[in-house]
């Protein structure tokens, strides 16, 4: 049972009018998004008989999604969440329906790539939810920390439940059922989220073109050195996720228990979810940049545990325990990273900045999965856990190299962080 302190803290968070409504609507869209990858693979492997085709079509979608997500984020920053989310969600349903029709009618393979690549306009509901929390609790850093921790826990919950639900639908109803459900629920969730107008952050005032820095309105958030450090760190973290997933499934298969791979991956997400909820209750006493370095250090340390277990030929019980432990370091790192995005960027670039961070993770997951697949085919079971351990070490090295940029910025007249040279922020 959750502790009274946990429940009381999160009840305070949701006391803000409209918070429950946009959170539940966003949860629908996010769980639908977590269903699409598995649903696509099952659909194409069943209807076209090729895992290779399923993998390359999925990769095409990841590439265009990594490009499209920041572009959608920029539009959200410029025109507002509702004005962009509604047309984006309705548009995204069209190529998804096209893919299902192409599979059904046995259309050429290139049509599958075209349709799935066109599904690149999915709104980043997680980023927009974080933006709403930042606006609702703009004068309460402790509440923002709690909200970011809760959002990370929701992400992990979706990653646990989404693939399981997708597999259940695809195997018990029809191979198309997963994508049909994901498309329907995702579109409905996005539209309901956009309908929650009272919690939508207002558009910040646009600085005069002649004042301060001309053209700054159209500048990329990547011009901020700290965001570049975060995106590279998140890319390495994405390699951790992708490599851990493939290596764990391959290890369970080598032990003759392939079906247990999903449960093992669920333990990683469960560890991160639990850590995120607990982390939100802690009062930050150091600058966000320092907390980010500590989180990356912890992640690099605990990921040595699965490596030791894999190389030592541990059974599934031991491996499950160390994977749960490995997951506990993920949430604090991700929570603090998203907090840094909000601190480093002005409000008018929040959504684009968070979308860039997520895109880095997506690219890393794709690369990590590809590398781990190659390692699993040519080495002994468990060797692949060297990849997430090495990627976590790389993430720590990147964060350390760019640590001077991971500091808050001075306030601008619109109350947001300024894209100026970094200054030292005070610890609490």
C-alpha positions in Angstrom: 0.0 0.0 0.0 1.2 3.5 -0.8 2.4 5.4 2.3 0.3 8.3 3.7 3.2 10.7 2.9 3.2 9.6 -0.8 -0.6 10.0 -1.1 -0.6 13.4 0.7 2.1 14.8 -1.5 0.5 13.8 -4.8 -2.9 14.9 -3.6 -1.4 18.4 -3.1 -0.1 18.2 -6.6 -3.5 17.5 -8.1 -5.3 20.1 -6.1 -4.7 22.5 -9.0 -7.9 22.9 -11.0 -7.9 20.8 -14.2 -4.7 18.8 -13.3 -6.5 15.5 -13.1 -8.3 16.0 -16.4 -5.3 16.8 -18.5 -3.3 14.1 -16.8 -5.8 11.4 -17.6 -6.3 12.6 -21.2 -2.6 12.7 -21.7 -2.2 9.2 -20.2 -4.5 7.8 -22.9 -2.4 9.3 -25.7 0.9 8.1 -24.1 -0.2 4.5 -23.5 -1.4 4.4 -27.1 2.1 5.6 -28.3 3.8 2.9 -26.2 1.6 0.2 -28.0 2.5 1.1 -31.5 6.0 -0.4 -31.8 5.0 -3.9 -30.7 1.7 -3.7 -32.6 3.6 -2.9 -35.8 6.1 -5.7 -35.4 3.4 -8.3 -34.7 1.2 -7.1 -37.6 3.9 -7.2 -40.2 5.5 -10.4 -39.0 2.1 -12.1 -39.1 0.7 -10.6 -42.3 4.0 -10.3 -44.3 5.9 -13.1 -42.6 9.1 -11.0 -42.1 10.6 -9.7 -38.9 13.2 -8.0 -41.0 10.6 -5.9 -42.9 8.9 -5.1 -39.5 12.2 -3.9 -38.1 13.1 -1.7 -41.0 9.7 -0.1 -41.3 9.8 0.6 -37.6 13.2 2.2 -38.0 11.9 4.5 -40.7 9.2 5.7 -38.4 11.7 6.3 -35.6 13.9 8.4 -37.9 11.0 10.6 -39.2 9.5 10.8 -35.7 12.8 12.0 -34.3 12.8 14.8 -36.9 9.1 15.6 -36.7 8.7 15.7 -32.9 10.9 18.8 -32.5 9.1 20.5 -35.4 5.7 19.9 -33.8 7.2 21.2 -30.5 8.3 24.4 -32.2 4.8 24.9 -33.6 3.3 24.3 -30.2 5.6 26.9 -28.7 4.6 29.4 -31.4 0.8 28.8 -31.7 -0.2 27.0 -28.5 -1.0 23.4 -27.6 -4.6 23.1 -28.7 -4.1 24.8 -32.1 -1.4 22.3 -33.0 -2.5 19.2 -31.2 -5.9 18.9 -32.8 -4.8 19.0 -36.5 -1.7 17.0 -35.8 -3.7 14.2 -34.1 -6.3 14.1 -36.9 -3.5 14.1 -39.6 -1.6 11.3 -37.9 -4.7 9.1 -38.0 -4.6 9.2 -41.9 -1.3 7.5 -42.6 -2.0 5.0 -39.8 -5.2 4.0 -41.5 -3.4 3.9 -44.8 -0.8 1.5 -43.4 -3.6 -0.8 -42.2 -5.2 -0.7 -45.6 -1.9 -1.4 -47.4 -1.3 -4.4 -45.3 -4.8 -5.6 -45.8 -4.7 -5.2 -49.6 -1.2 -6.7 -49.9 0.2 -3.5 -51.3 4.0 -3.3 -52.2 6.4 -3.0 -49.3 7.4 0.6 -50.2 3.8 1.8 -49.3 4.4 0.5 -45.7 7.5 2.6 -45.4 5.8 5.6 -46.8 2.8 5.4 -44.5 4.7 4.7 -41.3 7.3 7.4 -42.1 4.4 9.8 -42.5 3.2 9.1 -39.0 5.7 11.7 -37.7 3.3 14.3 -36.4 2.3 12.6 -33.2 2.0 15.3 -30.5 4.5 15.0 -27.6 1.8 14.8 -24.9 4.4 14.1 -22.2 6.3 17.2 -23.0 3.1 19.3 -23.1 2.0 17.9 -19.8 5.3 18.9 -18.2 4.9 22.3 -19.7 1.5 22.6 -18.1 2.9 21.6 -14.7 5.7 24.2 -15.1 3.0 26.8 -15.7 0.7 25.7 -12.9 3.5 25.6 -10.4 5.8 28.3 -11.8 6.2 29.8 -8.3 6.7 26.5 -6.5 10.0 24.7 -7.4 9.2 21.8 -5.0 5.8 21.2 -6.8 7.5 21.3 -10.2 10.0 18.7 -9.0 7.2 16.5 -7.7 5.3 16.9 -11.0 8.3 16.0 -13.1 8.9 12.9 -11.0 5.3 11.9 -11.4 5.5 12.4 -15.2 8.5 10.1 -15.3 6.6 7.5 -13.3 3.7 7.7 -15.8 6.2 7.2 -18.7 7.4 4.0 -17.1 3.9 2.9 -16.4 3.0 3.3 -20.0 6.1 1.4 -21.2 5.1 -1.4 -18.9 1.5 -1.6 -19.8 1.4 -0.6 -23.4 3.4 -3.5 -25.0 1.6 -6.0 -22.8 -1.8 -4.7 -23.9 -0.7 -4.6 -27.5 0.4 -8.2 -27.4 -2.8 -9.2 -25.8 -4.9 -7.5 -28.4 -2.8 -8.7 -31.4 -2.7 -12.4 -30.2 -6.3 -12.8 -29.0 -8.3 -10.7 -31.5 -6.4 -10.0 -34.7 -2.9 -8.8 -35.7 -4.4 -5.5 -36.7 -6.1 -5.0 -33.3 -3.1 -3.4 -31.6 -2.6 -0.6 -34.1 -6.4 0.0 -34.5 -6.7 0.4 -30.7 -3.6 2.5 -30.4 -4.7 4.8 -33.2 -8.2 5.2 -31.8 -7.2 5.7 -28.2 -4.2 7.9 -29.2 -6.4 10.3 -31.3 -9.1 10.4 -28.6 -6.5 11.1 -25.9 -4.9 13.9 -27.9 -8.2 15.6 -28.6 -9.3 15.4 -25.0 -5.9 16.7 -23.9 -6.3 19.7 -26.2 -9.8 20.3 -24.9 -8.4 21.1 -21.4 -8.0 24.8 -22.2 -7.9 26.2 -18.7 -4.6 24.5 -17.9 -3.0 25.3 -21.2 0.0 27.6 -20.7 -0.5 31.0 -22.4 1.8 32.0 -25.2 4.6 34.1 -23.7 5.1 37.6 -25.2 7.4 37.8 -28.2 10.3 40.1 -27.7 10.5 43.0 -30.1 12.7 42.3 -33.1 14.8 45.3 -32.4 15.3 44.8 -28.7 18.1 42.7 -27.3 18.6 40.0 -29.8 17.0 40.3 -33.2 15.4 37.1 -34.6 15.8 35.3 -31.3 12.1 34.2 -31.6 13.1 31.8 -34.4 16.4 30.5 -32.9 16.8 26.8 -32.2 17.1 25.7 -28.6 20.2 23.7 -29.6 22.0 27.1 -29.7 22.0 26.7 -25.9 25.1 24.7 -25.0 23.4 23.1 -22.0 20.7 21.6 -24.1 23.2 20.1 -26.5 24.8 18.4 -23.5 21.5 17.1 -22.4 20.5 15.8 -25.8 23.8 13.9 -26.2 23.5 12.5 -22.7 19.9 11.4 -23.4 21.0 9.8 -26.7 23.5 7.7 -24.8 20.8 6.9 -22.2 18.6 5.8 -25.1 21.3 3.3 -26.1 21.0 2.0 -22.5 17.3 1.4 -23.0 17.5 -0.2 -26.4 20.5 -2.4 -25.7 19.0 -3.6 -22.3 15.7 -4.6 -24.0 17.3 -6.7 -26.8 19.9 -8.2 -24.6 17.4 -9.2 -21.9 15.1 -10.9 -24.4 18.0 -12.7 -26.0 19.4 -13.8 -22.6 16.0 -15.2 -21.5 15.7 -17.0 -24.9 19.1 -18.6 -24.4 17.9 -20.0 -21.0 14.9 -21.5 -22.7 12.4 -18.9 -21.2 11.9 -16.4 -24.0 8.4 -15.5 -22.7 10.0 -14.3 -19.5 11.8 -11.5 -21.4 8.8 -9.2 -21.2 8.4 -9.7 -17.4 12.1 -9.0 -16.9 11.8 -5.7 -18.9 8.8 -4.9 -16.8 11.0 -5.1 -13.7 13.3 -2.5 -15.2 10.4 -0.2 -15.7 8.9 -1.0 -12.3 12.2 0.0 -10.6 12.3 3.3 -12.5 8.6 4.0 -11.8 9.0 3.3 -8.0 12.2 5.4 -7.9 10.4 8.3 -9.7 7.6 8.4 -7.2 9.9 8.3 -4.2 12.3 10.8 -5.8 9.5 13.3 -6.1 9.1 13.3 -2.4 12.7 14.3 -1.7 13.4 18.0 -1.3 16.1 19.1 -3.8 19.1 20.5 -1.9 21.5 20.8 -4.8 21.5 22.6 -8.1 19.8 20.6 -10.9 23.1 20.3 -12.7 24.7 18.6 -9.7 21.7 16.3 -9.3 21.9 15.3 -12.9 25.6 14.4 -12.6 24.8 12.3 -9.5 22.0 10.6 -11.3 24.2 9.8 -14.3 26.9 8.5 -11.9 24.4 6.2 -10.1 23.1 4.9 -13.5 26.6 4.1 -14.6 27.2 2.2 -11.4 24.1 0.1 -11.1 24.3 -1.0 -14.8 27.4 -3.0 -13.9 25.0 -5.3 -11.9 23.3 -6.8 -15.0 26.7 -7.1 -16.7 28.0 -9.1 -13.8 24.9 -11.2 -13.7 24.9 -11.9 -17.4 28.6 -12.8 -17.6 28.2 -15.0 -14.5 25.4 -17.0 -16.0 22.8 -15.9 -13.4 19.3 -17.4 -13.4 16.2 -15.4 -14.2 15.5 -14.6 -10.6 18.8 -13.0 -9.9 18.7 -11.2 -13.2 15.3 -9.8 -12.4 16.5 -8.5 -9.1 19.5 -6.7 -10.6 17.4 -5.3 -13.5 14.9 -3.8 -11.0 17.9 -2.2 -9.2 19.3 -0.9 -12.5 15.9 0.7 -13.2 16.0 2.7 -10.0 18.7 5.0 -11.2 16.9 5.9 -14.5 14.1 8.0 -13.1 16.1 10.5 -11.1 18.4 11.1 -14.1 15.5 11.6 -16.5 13.5 13.7 -14.0 16.4 16.1 -13.4 17.3 16.2 -17.1 13.8 17.4 -17.9 14.0 19.9 -15.0 17.2 21.2 -16.6 15.5 21.7 -20.0 12.9 23.9 -18.3 15.6 25.9 -16.4 17.9 26.3 -19.4 15.3 27.5 -21.9 12.9 30.4 -22.1 9.2 29.3 -21.7 8.6 30.0 -25.4 11.0 27.1 -26.3 9.9 24.5 -23.6 8.1 22.2 -25.9 10.6 22.2 -28.7 13.4 21.7 -26.2 11.7 18.7 -24.5 10.9 17.2 -27.9 14.6 17.4 -28.8 15.5 15.6 -25.6 13.0 12.9 -26.3 14.2 12.6 -29.9 17.7 12.0 -28.6 16.3 9.1 -26.5 14.4 7.7 -29.5 17.5 7.7 -31.7 19.6 6.1 -28.9 17.0 3.4 -28.4 17.1 2.5 -32.1 20.9 2.4 -32.2 21.2 0.5 -29.0 18.7 -2.2 -30.2 20.6 -2.6 -33.5 23.9 -2.9 -31.7 22.6 -5.3 -29.1 21.0 -7.5 -31.8 24.3 -7.9 -33.5 26.1 -8.7 -30.3 23.5 -11.2 -29.3 23.9 -13.1 -32.6 27.7 -13.4 -32.3 28.6 -13.6 -28.6 27.8 -15.6 -25.6 24.5 -14.8 -23.7 24.9 -12.0 -21.3 27.8 -10.3 -23.1 25.4 -7.8 -24.5 25.0 -6.2 -21.1 28.3 -4.6 -21.7 26.6 -2.3 -24.2 24.2 -0.6 -21.7 27.0 -0.4 -19.1 29.3 1.3 -21.7 26.5 3.6 -22.8 25.8 4.7 -19.2 29.5 5.4 -18.7 29.5 7.5 -21.9 26.4 9.4 -20.7 28.3 10.2 -17.5 31.4 11.3 -19.4 29.3 13.6 -21.6 27.6 15.1 -18.6 30.9 15.7 -16.8 32.5 17.3 -19.9 29.6 19.7 -20.3 28.9 20.3 -16.6 29.7 24.0 -16.7 26.8 24.5 -19.1 24.2 22.6 -16.9 23.4 25.7 -14.8 20.4 28.0 -14.6 20.1 31.1 -16.6 19.2 34.6 -15.5 15.6 35.6 -15.8 14.3 37.6 -18.8 11.5 40.2 -18.7 9.0 37.4 -19.6 10.0 35.5 -16.5 11.8 32.7 -18.4 15.4 31.7 -18.6 17.5 33.7 -21.0 19.8 32.3 -23.7 22.8 34.0 -22.3 26.1 32.7 -21.0 25.6 30.3 -18.1 26.0 31.6 -14.5 26.4 29.6 -11.3 23.0 28.8 -9.7 22.6 28.7 -6.0 21.9 25.4 -4.2 18.9 25.2 -2.0 
